[in-house]
Amino acid sequence: MKAIIPVAGAGTKLRPHTYTQPKALIPLAGKTILSIIIDQLVEAGISEFVFVVGYLGEKIQHYVEKKYPTLTCHFVQQNSREGTGHAILLTREVVGTDEILIVLGDTIVETDLKEIIAAPVSQLCVKKVDDPRNFGVAEMLDSGNISRVVEKPQIPKSNLALVGVYKIRETAQLYSCLEDNYQRQIKSHDEFQLTDALECMIQHGVKFNAFKVANWFDCGRKDTLLDTNATLLKKYKAANNPVLPYENTIIIPPVSIGEGCNIKNSIIGPNVAIGDNTVVSYSIVKDSIIGSFSNLYEVVLKSSLIGSDANIRGLSQSLNIGDNTEIDLG
């Protein structure tokens, strides 16, 4: 089995951070979004990956090759972002006839991936949501099989959202439907959707089971990213490296502090992730993500997302600041 991870999107909802960093490499709970996904898949037994890259794709490739040198990795270029269906179609030659597990590059779920991989029929992971209109939606039969899927319906007939994890056994049928939709220019919301290809497969008799996940974390916007960071810090706290004693500093767990950090005269936490080689002095930071090689001096930060190489002095605010930023508000 091969895992396909589409990471070609520009991540516009996380501007300004994604001007210089792919969304999949945004730091999260001491890791990155992408490393959390890959680690889950490796733990489930997958060792061959196909990454669909585009925007800042060279950073994705460099990161994966450096951090995961033992994995078999393929990188497929999506030059024009035409939707998830188009992205998956580009992997056809690399995948061949192998079974695949597709995990969207901003999707983190808590579920038993081993059970999904071992299932005798194809699986679409779902979770009940209050408002399914912004998601792909699955309509389910009493048997547990899925009768229909539709992308972002205005009047949903189900509250089961597709969470972005798909186990496909019938790869030939998938690529046939993707190719047919592409040739016939069948789009939903101006893009070629994977959901439309899955619906094509259902109409041609392919059975999909609805696999309900325990938790689904949204990493696409600042507020939900910070909530996900807090949740995952609590989840990973036993595995986190022990926090070093810092000069005249109070650490309120859960926190994740990278290597080479210099922190003094500060209060850090709860729910704070700090990247490598960051300096924090005379500051209070909680419920925030701070990038690497940043400098914070005499600041009070809460619910903030700070990029790498940022310099901030004398501030009490909620910020959304990208990489290579320098601020001095005295």
C-alpha positions as CSV (number, residue, x, y, z in Angstrom):
1,M,0.0,0.0,0.0
2,K,1.1,3.5,-0.8
3,A,0.1,6.7,1.1
4,I,-0.7,9.8,-1.0
5,I,-0.5,13.1,0.7
6,P,-1.5,16.2,-1.3
7,V,0.4,19.2,-0.1
8,A,0.3,21.6,-3.1
9,G,-2.1,24.2,-1.7
10,A,-1.1,27.7,-1.0
11,G,-2.7,27.8,2.5
12,T,-4.3,31.3,2.0
13,K,-6.3,31.1,5.2
14,L,-3.0,31.0,7.2
15,R,-1.5,34.1,5.6
16,P,1.0,35.7,6.2
17,H,2.7,32.5,7.5
18,T,2.2,30.6,4.2
19,Y,3.9,33.3,2.1
20,T,7.2,31.8,3.1
21,Q,6.3,28.4,4.5
22,P,4.0,25.6,3.1
23,K,1.0,25.1,5.3
24,A,2.0,21.5,6.0
25,L,5.3,22.7,7.6
26,I,3.6,25.1,10.1
27,P,4.8,24.1,13.6
28,L,2.3,22.3,15.7
29,A,2.8,20.8,19.2
30,G,6.6,20.5,18.8
31,K,6.3,18.9,15.4
32,T,4.8,20.1,12.1
33,I,1.4,19.3,10.6
34,L,3.1,17.1,8.0
35,S,5.4,15.2,10.4
36,I,2.4,14.3,12.6
37,I,0.6,12.8,9.6
38,I,3.7,10.9,8.4
39,D,4.5,9.6,11.9
40,Q,0.9,8.3,12.2
41,L,1.2,6.5,8.9
42,V,4.6,5.0,9.6
43,E,3.3,3.7,12.9
44,A,0.5,2.1,11.0
45,G,3.0,0.2,8.8
46,I,3.2,2.4,5.6
47,S,6.7,3.0,4.3
48,E,6.0,4.3,0.7
49,F,4.7,7.8,0.2
50,V,3.6,9.9,-2.7
51,F,3.6,13.7,-2.1
52,V,1.7,16.0,-4.5
53,V,3.7,19.2,-4.2
54,G,3.3,22.6,-5.8
55,Y,3.5,25.9,-3.9
56,L,6.9,26.0,-2.1
57,G,7.2,22.3,-3.0
58,E,11.0,22.3,-2.7
59,K,10.7,23.0,1.0
60,I,8.4,20.0,1.4
61,Q,10.8,17.7,-0.5
62,H,13.8,19.0,1.4
63,Y,12.0,18.5,4.8
64,V,10.8,15.0,4.0
65,E,14.1,13.8,2.6
66,K,16.1,15.2,5.6
67,K,13.7,14.0,8.4
68,Y,12.6,10.7,6.9
69,P,15.7,9.3,4.9
70,T,14.6,5.7,5.3
71,L,11.2,6.1,3.7
72,T,10.5,5.5,0.0
73,C,9.2,8.8,-1.2
74,H,7.9,10.1,-4.6
75,F,7.2,13.7,-5.3
76,V,4.7,14.6,-8.0
77,Q,4.4,18.2,-9.2
78,Q,1.0,19.9,-9.5
79,N,1.8,23.1,-11.4
80,S,-1.8,24.3,-11.6
81,R,-3.9,23.9,-8.6
82,E,-7.2,22.5,-10.0
83,G,-8.5,20.6,-6.9
84,T,-7.9,17.4,-5.0
85,G,-9.2,15.3,-7.9
86,H,-6.6,16.7,-10.2
87,A,-3.9,16.2,-7.6
88,I,-4.7,12.5,-7.1
89,L,-5.0,12.0,-10.9
90,L,-1.3,13.1,-11.2
91,T,-0.2,10.2,-9.1
92,R,-1.5,7.5,-11.5
93,E,1.8,6.3,-12.9
94,V,3.5,6.2,-9.5
95,V,0.7,4.3,-7.8
96,G,0.0,1.7,-10.6
97,T,-2.4,-0.9,-9.3
98,D,-1.5,-0.7,-5.6
99,E,-4.0,0.0,-2.9
100,I,-3.7,3.6,-1.6
101,L,-4.4,5.5,1.6
102,I,-5.1,9.2,0.8
103,V,-4.6,11.7,3.6
104,L,-5.0,15.4,2.9
105,G,-2.1,17.5,4.0
106,D,-4.0,19.5,6.5
107,T,-5.9,16.6,8.1
108,I,-5.0,15.2,11.5
109,V,-7.3,12.5,12.9
110,E,-7.4,10.3,15.9
111,T,-8.3,6.8,14.7
112,D,-7.1,3.3,14.2
113,L,-5.2,3.6,10.9
114,K,-4.2,-0.1,11.1
115,E,-7.8,-1.1,11.2
116,I,-8.6,1.1,8.2
117,I,-5.6,-0.3,6.2
118,A,-6.6,-3.9,7.0
119,A,-10.3,-3.5,6.1
120,P,-11.5,-5.8,3.3
121,V,-13.5,-3.0,1.6
122,S,-12.6,0.6,0.8
123,Q,-13.1,3.1,3.6
124,L,-14.1,6.8,3.8
125,C,-13.4,8.4,7.2
126,V,-16.2,10.5,8.5
127,K,-17.2,12.5,11.6
128,K,-20.5,14.2,12.5
129,V,-20.3,18.0,12.4
130,D,-22.8,20.7,13.2
131,D,-22.7,22.4,9.8
132,P,-21.6,20.1,7.0
133,R,-22.0,22.6,4.2
134,N,-18.3,23.4,4.0
135,F,-17.2,19.8,3.7
136,G,-17.7,16.7,1.5
137,V,-20.7,14.9,2.9
138,A,-21.4,11.2,3.0
139,E,-24.9,9.7,3.1
140,M,-25.0,6.3,4.7
141,L,-27.1,3.2,4.5
142,D,-28.2,1.2,7.5
143,S,-25.6,-1.4,6.6
144,G,-22.8,1.0,7.2
145,N,-22.0,1.4,3.5
146,I,-22.1,4.8,1.9
147,S,-24.8,5.4,-0.7
148,R,-23.7,8.9,-1.9
149,V,-21.1,11.5,-1.4
150,V,-21.4,15.2,-2.4
151,E,-19.0,18.1,-2.1
152,K,-20.2,21.1,0.0
153,P,-23.9,20.7,-0.5
154,Q,-26.1,23.7,0.1
155,I,-28.8,21.5,1.6
156,P,-27.0,18.5,3.2
157,K,-28.9,15.3,3.7
158,S,-26.4,14.1,6.3
159,N,-24.2,15.5,8.9
160,L,-21.4,13.1,8.2
161,A,-18.4,15.1,6.9
162,L,-15.6,13.5,5.0
163,V,-12.5,14.2,7.1
164,G,-9.9,13.8,4.4
165,V,-8.7,10.2,4.9
166,Y,-9.6,7.6,2.2
167,K,-8.6,4.0,1.9
168,I,-9.1,2.9,-1.7
169,R,-8.7,-0.7,-2.9
170,E,-10.2,-0.2,-6.4
171,T,-7.5,2.1,-7.6
172,A,-8.1,1.4,-11.3
173,Q,-11.7,2.5,-10.9
174,L,-10.6,5.6,-9.0
175,Y,-8.2,6.7,-11.7
176,S,-10.7,5.9,-14.4
177,C,-13.3,8.1,-12.7
178,L,-10.8,10.9,-12.1
179,E,-9.7,10.8,-15.8
180,D,-13.3,10.8,-17.0
181,N,-14.2,13.8,-14.8
182,Y,-11.1,15.6,-16.0
183,Q,-11.8,15.0,-19.7
184,R,-15.4,15.9,-19.4
185,Q,-14.6,19.0,-17.2
186,I,-16.9,17.8,-14.4
187,K,-16.2,20.3,-11.5
188,S,-17.7,21.2,-8.2
189,H,-17.1,24.7,-6.9
190,D,-14.8,25.4,-9.8
191,E,-12.4,22.5,-9.0
192,F,-12.0,18.9,-9.9
193,Q,-13.0,17.2,-6.6
194,L,-11.9,13.8,-5.3
195,T,-15.5,13.6,-3.9
196,D,-16.9,13.6,-7.4
197,A,-14.7,10.7,-8.4
198,L,-15.7,8.8,-5.3
199,E,-19.4,9.3,-6.2
200,C,-18.6,8.1,-9.7
201,M,-17.2,4.9,-8.2
202,I,-20.2,4.4,-6.0
203,Q,-22.5,4.8,-9.1
204,H,-20.4,2.1,-10.8
205,G,-21.0,-0.4,-7.9
206,V,-17.9,0.1,-5.7
207,K,-18.7,-0.3,-2.0
208,F,-17.4,2.1,0.6
209,N,-17.7,1.7,4.3
210,A,-18.1,4.8,6.6
211,F,-15.3,4.7,9.2
212,K,-16.1,7.1,12.0
213,V,-13.0,8.7,13.5
214,A,-12.7,9.7,17.2
215,N,-11.3,13.2,16.6
216,W,-10.6,15.4,13.7
217,F,-8.3,18.4,13.9
218,D,-8.7,21.4,11.6
219,C,-5.3,23.0,10.8
220,G,-6.5,25.4,8.2
221,R,-7.0,28.6,10.2
222,K,-5.3,30.5,13.0
223,D,-7.9,30.0,15.7
224,T,-8.5,26.3,15.0
225,L,-4.7,25.7,14.6
226,L,-4.2,27.1,18.1
227,D,-7.0,24.9,19.5
228,T,-5.4,21.9,17.8
229,N,-2.0,22.8,19.2
230,A,-3.4,22.9,22.7
231,T,-5.2,19.5,22.3
232,L,-2.1,17.8,20.8
233,L,0.2,19.2,23.5
234,K,-1.9,17.5,26.1
235,K,-2.0,14.3,24.0
236,Y,1.8,14.2,23.5
237,K,2.8,15.5,26.9
238,A,4.1,12.1,28.0
239,A,6.3,11.8,24.9
240,N,7.6,15.4,25.0
241,N,11.2,16.0,26.0
242,P,11.5,17.1,29.6
243,V,11.5,20.9,29.8
244,L,14.8,22.2,31.0
245,P,15.0,24.6,33.9
246,Y,15.3,28.2,32.7
247,E,16.5,31.2,34.6
248,N,13.8,32.7,36.9
249,T,11.1,31.2,34.7
250,I,7.8,29.5,35.4
251,I,6.7,26.7,33.0
252,I,3.0,25.9,33.1
253,P,2.4,22.6,31.1
254,P,1.6,21.4,28.6
255,V,4.4,23.1,26.6
256,S,6.9,22.1,23.9
257,I,10.2,24.0,23.8
258,G,12.7,23.4,21.0
259,E,16.4,22.9,21.3
260,G,18.8,25.8,21.9
261,C,16.2,28.1,23.4
262,N,17.2,30.9,25.8
263,I,14.3,31.7,28.2
264,K,14.6,33.8,31.3
265,N,12.5,35.9,33.6
266,S,9.3,34.7,31.9
267,I,6.1,32.7,32.3
268,I,5.5,30.1,29.6
269,G,2.3,28.2,29.2
270,P,-0.1,26.6,29.2
271,N,-0.5,25.4,25.6
272,V,2.6,26.9,24.2
273,A,4.9,25.5,21.5
274,I,8.2,27.2,20.9
275,G,10.6,26.4,18.0
276,D,14.4,25.9,18.1
277,N,16.8,28.6,19.1
278,T,14.2,31.2,20.2
279,V,15.0,33.8,22.9
280,V,12.3,34.8,25.3
281,S,13.0,37.5,28.0
282,Y,10.7,39.2,30.6
283,S,7.6,37.9,28.8
284,I,4.4,36.0,29.4
285,V,3.3,33.6,26.7
286,K,0.2,31.3,26.7
287,D,-2.0,29.5,24.2
288,S,0.5,30.3,21.4
289,I,2.8,28.9,18.7
290,I,6.2,30.6,18.4
291,G,8.5,29.8,15.5
292,S,12.3,29.1,15.5
293,F,15.0,31.8,15.8
294,S,12.6,34.4,17.1
295,N,13.2,37.0,19.8
296,L,10.5,38.1,22.3
297,Y,11.3,40.8,24.9
298,E,8.9,42.3,27.4
299,V,5.8,41.0,25.7
300,V,2.6,39.5,26.9
301,L,1.2,37.1,24.3
302,K,-1.9,35.0,24.2
303,S,-3.7,33.2,21.4
304,S,-0.9,34.2,19.0
305,L,0.8,32.6,16.0
306,I,4.3,33.9,15.5
307,G,6.5,32.8,12.6
308,S,10.3,32.2,12.5
309,D,12.9,34.9,12.7
310,A,10.4,37.4,14.2
311,N,11.5,40.1,16.7
312,I,8.9,41.5,19.0
313,R,9.4,44.0,21.9
314,G,7.0,45.6,24.4
315,L,3.6,44.3,23.4
316,S,0.4,43.0,24.9
317,Q,-1.8,41.8,22.0
318,S,-3.1,38.8,20.0
319,L,-0.9,38.6,16.9
320,N,-0.8,36.8,13.6
321,I,2.7,37.5,12.4
322,G,4.6,35.8,9.6
323,D,8.2,34.9,9.1
324,N,11.0,37.4,9.0
325,T,9.0,40.1,10.8
326,E,10.4,42.7,13.2
327,I,8.1,44.7,15.5
328,D,9.0,47.3,18.2
329,L,6.0,48.9,19.8
330,G,8.1,50.2,22.8
